[in-house]
């Protein structure tokens, strides 16, 4: 089984890509460098504030 940390990264990448495809905008690329859940939380929090829909 894939580690939970990687599952979170895959899921967030999938959601990001789906939203961008629906909005017909370019999918942004961010490196997956998170090592701990604290990093995942810290880097995931601003995602909702990013305006990549339009």
HELIX and SHEET records of a PDB file:
HELIX    1   1 UNK A    4  UNK A   23  1                                  20    
HELIX    2   2 UNK A   37  UNK A   45  1                                   9    
HELIX    3   3 UNK A   46  UNK A   49  5                                   4    
END                                                                             
